[in-house]
Amino acid sequence: MPFREINSKMIEATVMPGQRLFSQRGAMLAYKGEVSFTPNMQGGQGGLMSMIGRRVADEATPLMTVEGSGTVLFGHGGHHIQVISLTGETLYVEADRLLAFDGTLEQGTMFMGSQGGVMGMVRGQMTGQGLFTTTLKGHGSVAVMAHGGVIEVPISPQRPVHVDPQAYVAHHGDVRNKLSSALGLRDLVGRGSGEAFQLELSGSGAVYVQASEEKL
């Protein structure tokens, strides 16, 4: 794992020759050694089509390619940072929550409508996160940002998990999601999202939930 947690809002990344990391622009706090930071125009290993997918949705988050030999301190906006280790599975996360990730991971873009049909699209609009989400697949580590602490909640076929859409951070595994209402139509009139809507995740995997309903 190239990331070491310094505290809840800062991580240290080890950069080695022949390897690379990707980070959100403006996330570098300090570094030691011979390290270079280059604007990335290809959208990570997902390449040009991954970048185009996010541009269509106006959701591209500028990335920097980090290479060389040394250590780098990352943090952004005082947000809480959670390091997630992937062992071949796919992580689904909003692009603006990505702080840094291994260059070995394959990056892509998924249309939210493909998970839950029309309700998948509604979920994107409800959370303010748009119709597309970023995918990272392979073996490596990802550092994501959130408000407050983050907890990993297991999802099993027998026990689906219901999450406030605003508290959702990311998920991995063979998981389906849909937006459901906890109230009747009459109760929804004049109300904001709040607990009126819930994101239901079912299947096998895990969801990461932040300790806040505030968006980044």
C-alpha angles and dihedrals in degrees: 000000000000094000126081120185111235092179136326092289104036137053134187119222124202112218117199132187113271093021132088142196132203122221138177112263111261093024097107111102101172140334143196128209133019102325128154129203117203128179108250116223099174102065097244121286089331087077131202097329091056090053092047091052091057093042090055088056092040088236103116114136112206112244135201124213109226117202141155133059124308143053130294131199114218131192137134135202094339090286122157112257125216121190114212122193118211122202100187100309128112123256118208112205138151112259095234090059093060113105099168140332143183116279089225091070119097111234124208144155127243127198107233091220089070089068108058099352114238091355088059089059091046089052090055091053094044093054093043089235097115133232098297132061131192122248126203118190135182138037117327146069134290127196112207131184129230143159110263123342124335127224127196111226117195118230121207133175090249095046117042116189126232116208134182102249091228091055095051115113108165144318140205137196135047094324133154121201134198136169115242135179123235091195137057122255092259091054092051095060110110095004131118122226101274112120091337089090129040132189108229115203119190136174128049123323139056140281127213115222127191125219093242142056090221119114122224 
